[in-house]
Amino acid sequence: AEVDAREADGDAKDESVSYRWIRAIADATMHLYLQKALEIAALSQLGAAQLETDISYLGNVLVALGIQLDQGLSTASKYLKASPEDVQFLLKDCKDPSERRIGTAIEQMRGLGTT
């Protein structure tokens, strides 16, 4: 019984290390993905829809690994799928500086004007 307990404890430690490793890779991936997405100069309506689909797909993969999409990519997704009118409304009411930065960048990429 003692050997079984030690093996179970070793398995838990391995899972914990594995999860931390996967989490670190996921965090770095999300950070880089958002950084590169925000470097896009211009997006057509189809381009915005495709980028939002890609972010959604990444989110689904991460959820399968037990990791939630970070706030930055969630915000980007929200602004990418919003109508032009909704983007203006979201930015007008936005209080969070990080969300405003992402929303404004996507507004500009989509050629929706300035706030």
C-alpha positions in Angstrom: 0.0 0.0 0.0 2.9 2.3 0.8 4.4 1.7 -2.7 1.0 2.5 -4.3 0.8 5.8 -2.4 4.3 6.8 -3.5 3.5 5.9 -7.1 0.3 8.0 -6.9 2.2 10.9 -5.4 4.8 10.6 -8.2 2.1 10.6 -10.8 0.5 13.7 -9.3 3.8 15.5 -9.3 4.4 14.5 -12.9 0.9 15.8 -13.9 1.5 19.0 -12.0 4.9 19.5 -13.8 3.3 18.6 -17.1 0.4 21.0 -16.6 2.7 23.8 -15.6 4.8 23.2 -18.7 1.7 23.1 -20.9 0.3 26.2 -19.2 3.6 28.1 -19.8 3.6 27.2 -23.5 -0.1 28.2 -23.7 0.5 31.5 -22.0 3.4 32.3 -24.3 1.4 31.2 -27.4 -1.5 33.5 -26.4 0.8 36.4 -25.8 2.6 36.0 -29.1 -0.6 35.4 -31.0 -2.2 38.6 -29.7 1.1 40.6 -30.3 1.3 39.4 -33.9 -2.4 39.9 -34.6 -2.2 43.5 -33.4 0.6 44.1 -35.9 -1.8 43.4 -38.8 -2.1 46.7 -40.7 -5.5 46.2 -42.3 -8.3 43.6 -42.2 -11.2 43.2 -44.5 -14.5 42.0 -43.2 -13.6 38.4 -44.3 -10.1 38.8 -42.7 -11.6 39.9 -39.4 -14.0 36.9 -39.5 -11.1 34.5 -40.2 -8.9 35.9 -37.5 -11.8 35.6 -35.0 -12.4 32.0 -36.1 -8.7 31.3 -35.6 -8.8 32.7 -32.1 -11.9 30.7 -31.3 -10.2 27.6 -32.6 -7.2 28.2 -30.4 -9.5 28.8 -27.5 -11.2 25.4 -28.1 -7.8 23.6 -28.2 -6.8 25.3 -24.9 -10.1 24.5 -23.2 -9.4 20.8 -24.1 -6.1 21.2 -22.2 -7.9 22.7 -19.2 -6.7 26.3 -20.0 -9.0 29.3 -20.6 -8.3 31.8 -23.4 -6.6 34.9 -21.9 -8.4 38.2 -21.5 -6.4 39.9 -24.3 -7.4 37.3 -27.0 -11.0 37.2 -25.6 -11.2 41.0 -26.0 -9.7 40.7 -29.6 -12.3 38.1 -30.5 -15.1 40.3 -29.1 -14.0 43.3 -31.2 -13.3 41.2 -34.3 -16.8 39.8 -34.4 -18.6 43.0 -33.4 -20.5 45.0 -36.0 -18.9 48.4 -36.8 -21.6 50.1 -34.7 -21.0 47.8 -31.8 -17.2 48.5 -32.0 -18.0 52.2 -31.6 -20.3 51.5 -28.7 -17.9 49.1 -27.0 -15.1 51.6 -27.2 -17.2 54.5 -26.0 -18.1 52.6 -22.8 -14.7 51.0 -22.3 -13.0 51.8 -19.0 -10.2 49.2 -19.1 -7.0 50.6 -20.7 -5.9 47.2 -22.0 -9.3 46.5 -23.6 -9.3 50.0 -25.1 -5.8 49.5 -26.6 -6.9 46.2 -28.2 -10.3 47.5 -29.3 -8.8 50.7 -30.8 -6.1 48.7 -32.7 -8.8 46.4 -34.1 -11.0 49.3 -35.0 -8.1 50.8 -37.0 -7.3 47.5 -38.6 -10.8 47.1 -39.8 -10.9 50.7 -41.1 -13.8 51.7 -38.9 -12.7 55.2 -38.1 -11.4 56.7 -34.9 -12.9 57.3 -31.5 
